Amino acid sequence: MQKELITLTDTASGLQDLIQIYKTHKAHFSVESNNARELVATAAGNIERLLANRSRALKLNQTSETEKKNRYVPDDFHIDADFKRLVSYNTTAVHIPTDIYERWPGCLSTLRLAGAVSVAMAMCIQVFGSATGLARYYPASPWIDLSNSANKIDLYDVRRRPWYIQGAASPKDMLILVDASGSVSGLTLKLIRTSVSTMLDTLSDDDYVNVVYFNEKAVPAACFQNLVQANVRNKRILKDAVQNIIAKGVTDYEVGFKLAFKQLAERNVTRANCNQIIMLFTDGGEERVEEIFKEFNPKQEVRIFTFSVGQHNYDKGPIQWMACANKGYYYEIPSIGAIRINTQEYLDVLGRPMVKADKKAKQVQWTNVYLDALELGLVITGTLPVFNKTSTGSKKSQNQLILGVMAIDVSLEDIKKLTPRFTFGPNGYYFAIDPNGYVLLHPNLQPLTAKFDEPVTLDFLDAEIENEIKVEIREKMIEGRTGNYTISTLVKSQDERYMDQGQRTYTFAPVKGSDYSLALVLPEYSMHYIRATIGDTITQAK
């Protein structure tokens, strides 16, 4: 049977014919070596230029003062081969969230803002996400295909998109403090649970978070004893834990704040080391716990935001004072309709120091991989905050707020085109990772069930069979170093049904101008390739 299978394979593949052709025309071919370092440097340079071009367009859009009229030209749309949908390159389009009144003055004033775009970057999607929730994007395109949207409610809010969250504020350490006393039982507790879950959605992988609930005692809601990275997995664990909180006992703010400050002060764990925040969700109380703030927060280095949840007659004065005395803000969530807006307003407060710092505050930042809302597939996005720096009379800082975030998309398919692979076989491949170790290029990055509202996060060590050397490779790539490793490793097939052991060479280098790092993986049999020396472009890849 073995001989029959070999014979069948040789016959079907034409192996002997290929060998004979090579021997007959040997003078027209040469065996060349794959220079892995050179290949990686070339591909990294290509990606660097692509991201640099998009960044320049992003900065142009951010600083433009040209006003454009908001017009809609139905007859101007055509099916575009690149976007594979109806688009118009002659105008921009605007999306307004369902829960925002389209004639609200804040919305109308945003519509009058500059809407200029870079025509040179017409082959990519450019978006301005406003702090009011309005999104202006170019090229214009119908927001939702009517054939797929029957009886569906449009819940899209640009302020909830991964790229907006990452671009609108600096990294933060957030401790969410939940009042679990008996007075919040019933509808108030349900509102608190939903509010905390919605608050967690405003965090990105650059942030660190934990949830603590308290009554007479303060206890972490989940298994985390310290702040953890706000990635998809950890946020899901915290959301599940919040649903299990039971209201009982009496409120003791002192106990809750002591644990909150203790966790934020812990220096032996990884954290954002930028903004420090405590989010208090409660129905109100009579204590101000001033002594706790004098002891743990004398310089107001930790901002405190307080949320009065539910409809009740409790005194709101103490929790209002807590927020105002600690550089925070006070919000009310009387019903479920107020949750989405009030749990993201704190980003405006955190953005004020960025406005004052202006250009020093933030450069172009590239996001994790996520599913594009305009059906562009998997993309990464470059973001820049847009500031309102106008002044009114002597109050120069009165209007210093973040207007929104400018964004420009880069499709992963566009990046793949910059990593040519015709000189090595099917088991050679490029991959790239971000500062968190998540891959944006990898043969095993094939999310079959990518969620629209979550970034696609596949760690390099999960994309491959982990070993100690790969852990070291991952660390060096995150640090932006270059290197070359030849290792024996287990390799799984893309359908994850088969396993093989072989030798692989990992060569990596940083992509300059970004936080990404690119690597090339080659098996032993891909270290060389046959090159045609004749000039026929049909038989020679160029």
N, C-alpha and C positions, 0 to 999 in steps of 0.2 A: 504493500500500500504506500509506503514511504517513497519508493522509486516511482510509482505511478503519479503521486502528487508532485514530485520534483519535475517529472516529464511534462505534466500538465501545465505547471507554472512556467517552465521554460518556453513551452509552445505558445501559451497565451500572451506572455510578455514580450516575445520576440527577442529574448536575451541573446541567443546565439547569433541572430542576425545583426544585433547591435555590436556584438564583439567583432564580427567579421567586417562590418562597416568601419569600425575604429582601426582594425589592422590594415585594411586596404587603403584608407585615407589618413594614416597616422601622421603624415607630414603636415596635415592641415589642423592638427590639434596639439595643444600643450596642456600639461598638468600644472595648475597654479595652486598656491596656498591661500587659504582664507586668513587674512590678517585681522584677527578679531578686534584688536585695539583700534585699528584704522576704520573698520566697519562701524564700531560703536561711536567713534569720534565723528564720523561722517553723519550717521543717523542723528546723533545728539545735536550736531550743528544744524541739521535740517529742522529739527523740532524747535531748537532755540530761535531760529529765524522766523518760523511760523508764529510762535508765541510772542516774539518781539513785534512783529507786524500787527498782530491783534492788539497788543498792549498800546502801540502808538495810536491806533484807531480809537481805542478806549479813552486815552487821555485827550484826544482831539474832541471827542464827544462830550467829555466831562467839562472842558473849558469853553466850549462854544457858547456864544451869546446870541446866535442867530435864532430868531423866532420863526416857527413854521405854523401855518394855519392848519387846523385839524380838519382835513377834508376826506371824504370817502368817495371813491370813484369805482362803482361796481363794474363798469365795462372794462376797466383797466387790468383786471386779474387774468392770469394765464397759468397753465400748468408748467411749473419749472422742473427741468430735468434733474437739477441738483437737489432741490428740496422735496421733489415728488409730491407737490401740492400746489394749490392756487396761491399765487403771490403777485404783488405789485411792487416794482422797484421805484415807483414814482411818488409814493406816499408812505406814511407810517400808520399804524393802527393802535387803538387804545383798548385795553381791557379794564373794566371796573368790577370789583367784587360784588357778588349778589347782595351782600348785606350792607352795602354803602349806597346811599341815595345819589343818583348821578348828577343831580343839580345842587348837591351840598356845596357851599362856598369853597370849602377846602379842596374839593375835587375840581371845581371849575378853575380855581387859581392855579392848580397843578397843570391843567390842560394848556394854560397860557405860557407855561415855562418853555424854554428853548427846547426844540425837538430835532436839532440838526444831527445828521448821521454822516458817517464817512462812506461815500459812494465807492471808494476804492476797496472797501471791505464788503462789497455787495454779496459775496458768496458765503457769508456767515450771518447769523442772527444777532442783532444788537438790541438790547433792552434797557430802558430806564425804569427802574422800580421806585415809585414814590413812597415816602413815608405815610402818605394818606391811603395807600393801597392801590392807586392807579398804576397801570403798567403800559408804557408806550414802547412798541417794538417795530423793528424794520428788518427786512421788507414786510410790508403789510400782508396779512393773510387772514382768511376767515378763522375765527378763534376755534370753533368746533365744527367738525364735519357733521352736518345735520343727519346724515344716515346713521350715525353712531350715537347721537345725543338725545334721542326721543325719550321723553319722560325722565330725563336726568337733570339734577340740580347742579349748576356750575359752582363748585366750592373753591375754585382757585383763588388764592390771595397771594400776590407777589411777595408779601412780607413773610410768608411761611415757606418760601422756597429756600432750599439749602444755600444757594449762592447769595441771596439777599441777607440771610442770617449771618453768613460768614463775612460779608462785606460791610455790614452796618455797624458793627461794634468790635471793640478789642476783645481778646480772650478774657475769660472771667472764671473765677471760682465762686460757685453758687451753692449756698446751703438753704434748702427749702424747709421751713419750719411750719409744721401743721398742728393746729390746735385740735386735740382729740378728746377734749373734755365732754361731759355728758350734754352740755348745752348745744352742741353742734349736731346732735343726732337728727336723723331724718333727712329732709330736703337739703339743709345746709351742708351736711356731710357729703351728700351726692355732688353738690356744687363744688365743694372743696376738692373732691377726687378728680372731677373733670377739669377744674382749673389747674391743678398741679400737673396733670397729664398734658394739658395744652401748654403750660409753661415749659415743660421738658422739651417740647417740640421747637422751642425758640433757641435751643442750644445746638452747637456744632461740635465736631471732633476736637476743636481747639479749646473747648471749655471743660471744666471739671465740676462735678455736682454730687450731692447726696441729699437724701430726704430723711428728716427726723420728725417724729410725732411726739407730742408731750401732753400730759395732764399733770398728775403729781410727780411722774417720772418722765424722763426723756429717753427715747429709744430709737435707734435707726430703723427705718421702715423696712429695709431689705437686709441682706447679709453683709452689706458694705459697712465697715467700721470707720472708713475715711472717705474723702472725696475720690471719685473715680472719673475716668474720662467719659465724656458725654457722647459715646458712640452709640450706634443703633442697638447693640446687644444690651449694654448697661441701662440705657433709657427704657428699654422694654421690661427689664427686671424691676426697675423702680416703679414703672407704671403698674405692673402687676401687684407689687407690694402695697402701693397706695390703696388699691381696691380692697385690701384686706384689713385696713385700719378700722378699728371699732371705737366708737365714742363712749367714754365712761369717765367717771371721776370728776375732779375739779381742775380749773386752769391754774397753772403755776408758771408764769412767764419766766421767772428767774431760772428755774430748772432748764427750760427749753433754750434760753439764750446762752446759758453757761456752756452747754454741750455744743451749741452752734459756733460760738467763738473758739472753743477748744479745737474743733475740727478745722476751722479756718486757719488757726495758728500752727497746726501741725506742719513741721518742716521736713519730716523724714519720708514724705511721700511725694510722688510727682504731681505737679499742679501747674496751672496757667501762670501764676505769679504776676498777675496784672490787676484787673478789677476784682475786688472782693465784695460779695453781696450776700445779704440774708433776706429771703423772701418769707414773710410771715402771713399765713392764711388763718384767719380767726373770725369769730363772730363778734368780737369786741370784749372789753374787760375794763376793770377799774385801776389796774396797776400800770405805772409808767416804768418801773424798775430802773430808775435813774442811776442807782448805785452800781448796777451791773454795767451800764454804759460808761460810767466814769472809770470803772476798774478795767474793763476789757477793750473799750473803744474811745479813749480820751481824745485822740486826734481825729476822730471820725474817718479813719482809714477804711473802715468797713461800711459800705452804704446799706441802709435798711429800707426795704420797700414793704409796706403793709397793705393787706387786702382785707377789707371788711366784707364778709361773704354772707349772703342770705338777707332776708327781710326780717328785721327785729328792732327792738327799741333800746338796745344796749348803748351805753355811752361810747361814742366813737372818738372822743377827745384824746384819751390816752394813746391809742394806736396812731392817731394823726401826729401826735407829738413825737412818738418814736421815730417816725419817718422823717419829719422835718428837722429833728435834732441830730440826725445822722446822715445828712446829705442824700436822703432818699425821696420817696414820693408816696402819697396815700391814694388808694383806689377803692372803689366800691363795686362789688359784683352782686347785685340784688337778684339776678336771674341768669339763666343759661345763655341768653342772648348777649350778655355783656362780657362773657368770658374771653372770646377771641380777641377783641380789641384791647381790653384792659390788661391782658397778660403779655402784651407785646409793647405797650407804651413805655416800659422802662428802658427800652433800647434808645429812645430819644434822649433820656437823661444821661445814659452812658456815653452818648455820642458827643456831648458838649465839649469835653476835653479834647476830643479829636478835632472839632471845629477850630478851637483856639490854636491847636498845634499846626493846623492847615496841612501843608505839603509834607511836613515831617511826621504827620500822624500815620500815614499809610501809603504804601506803594501798591502796585497792581498785585492782587492776591488771586491765586488759582485754587479752585475748589476741588472737592472729591468728584468722582464720577457719579452722575445721576441721570435719570431718564428725563429727556427734554419734554416740556409741555407742548411744544409745537411739532412733535413727531419727528424730530431730527435724530432720534435714537439716543444712544449713550453719548454724553458730552462732558467736557470739563468747561468751566466758565471763569474768565478773568473778570475781577470786580474792582471798582474804585468808588469810594463814597463821594457824594456830591453835597457840598456844604452851602448853607445860606449865610453869607458873611456881610449882609447889609446891616446898617445901623440906623437907629431912629433918634435924632437929636443927640443928647449927651449920653444916652443909654446905648453904648456901642455894642454891648453883648446881648441886647434884647432879642434879636432875631437869629442868634448864632445856634442854629440847629442843623441836623442832617436833613437835607431835602429828600434824599433817597440814595440809590446805588445804581451806577452805570455798569452794564454787564455785556460781555461779548462771548459768544459760544465758539468752541472748537470741537468738532465732531471727532470721536475716536477713529472713525474711518479715515479722516483726513490725516491723522497722525500715523496710522498704519501705512499709508501710502508713502510716507517719508522713511520707512524702514525696509529698503529693498532686500529681498531674500532669495534671489534667483541663483546665487552661487553656493547655497548650501541646501541639504536635503530636507525632507518633510519633518524630521525630528529636531531640526535647528530652529530657534525662534528668538525673538526679542521680547523683553518684558520691561516695564517701567513701574516705579513705585513713587508714592508721595511721602511727605515727612512722617506720616503715621504708619507707613509700611503697607498701605493698601495699593493694590495693583491698578493701573489704568490701562496697561497693555499686558496681555498674557493669553496664551491659547485656552486656558481654563476659565477665563473671565467670560462666561456665557450665561448670564442670569436669565433663566427661563421665566421667572416670576418677579421681575424687578418692580418694586413698588414706586408709584409716582411720587409719593410724598416723602420718600426716604432716599438718601444717597446709597449708591451701590458700593458696599464695603467688603472686599475680599482681601484678606491679608495674604502676603506673599507666602507665609509659612502654611497657610491653609490651601493655597493654590497648588502647592507641591508637597511631596513627602518630606516632612521636617527632619533635619538632623542638626548637629552642633555647628557644622561648617556653614550651613545655610542661615542659621541664626546670626553668625558672624558676618556673612555677606550682607544680610538685611541691615544690620547695625551700621556697617561701613557705608552702604548706599544712602542711608538716612543722614549720615554725617557729611555726605557730599564728597566722598573720597573715591579715587580710582583704584582698581585692583583686578587681579586675575587668579582664579582658583581652578584647579583640575581635580575633580573628586569622583568617587564611586558612589552612586546614589540610586535609589529606587525611583522608577518613573512609572506613572500611571497613565493609561490611555485617556483620551478626552471624554469617552463615555464612562470612564471609571469602572470598567469591567475587567480590565487586565492590568497586570503589574509586570515590570521588567527591571532588571538591574543592568546598569551600564555606566560607562565613564562619560562625564560631561565636563566641559570647560566653561566656566562662568567669567565673563569679562564685563566690567561695568565702569561707568563714568557719569559725572553729574551733567545735567542739562543746564547750562549757564543761563542766568537771568530768570530762573525759576527754582522751586524747591524740589523738583523731580530729579530722579536718577534713572538712567537707562542701562540695560544689560543685554548681552548677547549670550545665548547658551548654544554650544555646539557639541554634538557627539563626536566620537573618534573618526567615524567615516565621513564627517562633513568638514574635516580640516583641509581637504583639497577638493578641487573641482576641475572639470575638463573645459577648456576654453578653446573655441574655434578661432583659428588665426586667419581665416578667409574674410573677405569684406562683405559677404552677402548678409544683409541685415535680417534676412528671413531666418538664417541658421545661426546667427550670432546675436545674443542678447547684449544690448548696450545700456 
